[in-house]
Amino acid sequence: MQPNQQKLISAAPALRKALLWWFMKHQRPMPWRQKISAYRTVVSELMCQQTQIATATPYFERWVARWPDFKALAKASESDVLKLWAGLGYYSRARNLLRLAKEVALLKETPRTAEAWQQYPGVGPYTAAAIASIAFREPVAVVDGNVIRVLARLTGHRALMKNGITAARHFTPLANQLVAAQSPGDFNQAMMELGATVCRKASPDCSACPLSRWCVAKAQKTTALIPKFETKKRTVQQVHRALIMKDRKILLHRQDSQARRLAGVAEIPDIQNLNIKTKTAPVFVKRRTIGQVTYEENLIVLKLNKSVQQSIHRSAQCEWVDVDQLDDAAVSGPHRRWLAEWLSLSDQPKLGRRT
């Protein structure tokens, strides 16, 4: 273990006290903190994977209101789960949550350790540690991007790291040495909160940091340089999608239930998949980034002529959805917003009422 890490471990009692005191005074109100349970922790952790807390919060509240525990969720259908999840993206999380609930609901006792939780779908080391420490007070550290940033700056770690996975492996032993044995859940949440609100990636507020006295990066004025990751190559892909309406119904393409991405979720059809050729200019060009790929989605209005009808007929995964039933159709979040924008145009039927 490096000298700066050893110094941090030596200061652990005082560091924990300062951090927990700060967290008690400054933590943000979140619904899963108001009433702690294994189920609520599991739901919140899976929802907040790759999703901002502000976005996930209303989804969490609706979710636990409908399915308050593992047994209730285990009885849900996949289609209902995807409908309620629609808009959060990364839909494999929703399916993993349903599978997990079905397995846990059959147990006499809910798993209590991080090791046990890692056996379930969609639960990696970070999520397992969060569940075990918050819901069952197991003294195991949570190491996410926020915690990596805090620990890298505290120890002045300037070495180039490949990605978040290798960084987590590097800092996990140190984090486990620091985690508070008596209140590991609060400690882990405090570390994540500190990284999210004070030790931010850009413009960290060192003057408000309860750990600044131990921070090597602050002392060396290298905070802006830490942590350092290898630059990932980003690409742009063009997608052309067909906006087709018949009466008050919109054509959607639903992914197969075994698809790698967006399984069971509906989106605006890809013109290439429909094997339609057109030179019509798009009414909208939308952009969204998934991982390292930015998709430029060209939304093109097509008339339902004979050729288009034949193409639709050949596509087994296309379906017509009534405008008023889009909210119940498990449409991906971005596409739902884009459809609403298109329907808001003066010559299109409006959502929620018949014309």
N, C-alpha and C positions, 0 to 999 in steps of 0.2 A: 504494500500500500504506500502511496506517495506521501512525502512529508506534510504537504498541505492538508491531505486527507486525515493524517494522524492528528494534526493540530485541531481539526474540526471535531474529531471524535473525542478528544480530550475536553473540549468545550461543550460537549453534548448536553450536560445537565442545564447549564445556563442558557444554551441555545434553545432547548425545548421550552423552558419556562418563558423566555421572551416571545417565542413564536406562538405558543398557546394563548398567552395573554393578549397578543395582537389579534389573534383569530377570534377570541371571545368578543372583542370590541368592534372588529371591522368586517366580520364575515357577511357575505351577501345572503339575504333571505332566499331560500330555495325550498320548494315544497317537499322534497325528499329528506330535508333536514328537520322538518317539523315533526315528523313521525318516522322513526327509523325501524326498518324491518328488512329481513333478507330479500323479500320480494321487491319492495320499493327500491332497495339499493341495486338489485339486479336490473330492474327496468330502467332506472336512471342512468346507470353506467352504460348499458347497451345503447340507450338513446343518445347519450352524449359522446359516444365514439364518433369522431369525424363530424360532429355537429355542434354548433355554438349553443351554450347553455340557454341564452335568451330564446333561441329558436325551439329548443327541446322542451322548455318548461310547459307551455300550454298543451303540448302533446302528452306529456307525462300526466298532467292533471286530468285530461280526458280519459287517458288509458286506465289509470287506477280507479277512476269513478266507474268505469264500465267493468273492469276486471280487477277486483281489489286484492286478489291473492293468486298463488300458483294454481290452485284447484279450479278457480273460476276461469282463468286463462286457458287451462288445459282443455276445457270444454268448447272453446271458441273454434270457429272454422278459419282456415287459412285466408279465405277471401275477406272475411270480416276483419281479420288482423291487418291485412294489407291495406284495406280501406282506411282504417284508423291511422295507419302509419304513413299513408300517402302524403308526400311533401317533405318527409325527413330524408329521403334518399337512402342509398345503400340498403336495399330491401332484404338482403340476406340476413341482416340483423333482426328484422321482424320475424322471419321464418325460424332463425336460431332461437329466438326468445320463446316462440310457440313450442318448438321441439323440447327446449329445456324445461318449460313448464309441465309438459306432458310427462317427462321423466321424473321430475322432482315431486310432482303430485302423487306419484305412486309410492314414494318412500315413507317409511314410518317417521323418519327424522330428517330434517333439512341438513344438508352438508354444512360443516362449520369451518373447514380449513381451506386455505388457498389451494393447496395441493388437490383436494377433492373437487373444488369448483372448476379446476382446469380440465376436468374430464368431460365437461359439458360443451355443446356446440356454441361457438362464438365467444367463448371465455378464454382469453389468453392470460399471461402472467399478470399484466397490469389490472385487468378487470377482476381477476380472481383475488388479488391482494386487496383491492378496494372493497369487495364484498365481505371477505373474511375479517378485515380490520374494522370496518365500519359497523357491520351487523353483528359480529361475534367477538370483537376486541382481540383478534389474533395479532400479535406484534410483528407484522410483516409489512414491508414498505411498498407503497405505490410509486412507481417510477414512470410518469408520463412526460410529455414534452415540456410542461411547465416545471416539473421537478428537475428534469435534466438541466434546464436553463439555470435554475437556482443553484444547484450543486456545482455546475461548471463554473459559475461566477464566484461562488464562495471559495472554491479551490483554485481559481485562476487557471483552469484547464484550457489551454490555447491550442492543443493538438487538433488537427483536422480529423473529423469523424465521418464515417461513410454515410450513416443514416441514423434514424431514431432507434432502430433495433439494436445496432451495435453500441450506441450511446447508452441505452438502457442497461445493457449487459455490463458495461463499464462501471456505471454508477450504482447499480443495485447493491453490491456488497457494502458500499459506504452508506447508502440509504438505510439498509437494514441495521447498521450499527447506530444510526441516529434516531430511528423511530422510537417513540415513547412507549414503554412497556405498559404503562397504566392507562393510557388513552391513545392507542395507536390510530383509531379512526379519526379523531380530532386532529392529531398530528399530520396524518396524510392529507386530510382535507385542507389543513392550514398551509402545507407546502404547495399544494396545487393552487390554492387561492392566492398565495403570495406571488407565484409565477404569473398568474392570470391578471392580477390587478396592480401589482407594484413592480416586480422584477420582470417587466414586460420585454418582449423581443425588441421593440422599438421604444425609445424614450423611457427607460426605466426610471422610477422615482426613488433613487437611493436615499433621499432625505426622509422618506416615509417608511423605510425598510427596518423592521425590528432586528434584522440579522446583519446590518451594515458593519457593525464593529468587528465581525469575523470575516468580512468579504475581502478576499485577495484582489479580485478584479477592481473593486472600488478603490482600494489602496493604491493599486498600480495604474489606475485610470484606463483600464482596458475593458470596461464593461461592454462597450459597443462592439467589441471584437469577439465576444464570447457568447454562446458556443459557436464553433465553426464546423460547417458541414460541407461535404462535397457538393458541387453544383449539379443538379439533375437536369438532364436534357428534356426540354418541353417541345411538344409538337402541336400542330394545328390540323384538324381534319374538317373537311366540308361535308355537310349532310343536307340533303334536300328532302323536305317533307311535304306531304300533300294534305291540304285543307279541303275536305270534300264534305258537302252537306246534302242531305236528302230530306225534304220537309224540315222537321225539327230534329233530325238525327245527324250526328257527326260520325264519320268513319274513324275508327281507332284500330290499332294493331296491338293485340295482347301477346306478350312474350309467353313462350311455353313454360310450364311449371318446372321444367328441368334446366331452363336456360341459366347460363353462368351469371348473367347480369339481369336484374329487373324481372326475375322469374315471376310470372303471374300478374305482372303490372302492365297497364295499357299506356300507349303513347301514340302520338300522331304518326301515321304510317310513313315509312321511308320510301320515297318514290322509286329508288333503285330496287328495293325488295318487291315492289308491285310491278316492276318491269315496264314502267311507263316512261315515255320520252316526251319531254316538253321544253320549250324555250321561254315559257312564261316567267316574267320577273317576279321575285318574291315580294309579298306584302310586308314581311318582317324578316329581319336577320337577327337571330338571337345567339348569344354566346354563353356557354357554360363549361366549366372546367371539372373534369373527373380525373383525379390523380395528376399525371403529368401531361394529359391531353386536353387541349381546349377545342371544343366542338363549335364550329360556326354552323348554326342550323338555319337553313333558308326555308321559310314557310311560304308555300306556293298554293294559291287557290286554283283548284281544278274543277272544271265543269263535269257533271256526271253524264258524259256521252257514252255511246255504245262501247268504244274501245276501253274506256276507263272501267265501265261495268264488267267487261270481260276479265280485265286484270284483277279486279276485286274478287270476282267469282273464283278465280284460280288460287286465291290466297286463303287458306283454311283458317288463319289466325286473325283475320279481319272481322270486325263486328260493328254494327251500328248502335250508337248509344244516344238516347234522348238527351237533349240539352239540359232538361231539368233533373237528369239522373247522373250527371257527371260527378257530383260529389260522392256518389255511391259506387262508382265504377273502378276504384283503385287506379286512378290515373296518376302518373308521376307528377310531383309538385311543379317543376318548371313547365311541363306541357299543360297542366291545368291552368296555370297563370296565362300562358300564351293563348290558349283557347278562349279564356275569359276576355282577354284584350281584343282578340279578333271578333268575338261576339258583341263587343261593346261598340263596334262600328255601326253607323246609322242604318245600314241596309241589312244588318244581321239580326236574328231573333235574340232577345235578351235572356240571360239566365234568370230562372226563378219565376217567370211568367210567360204565358202563351200570347202570341200576337195574332 
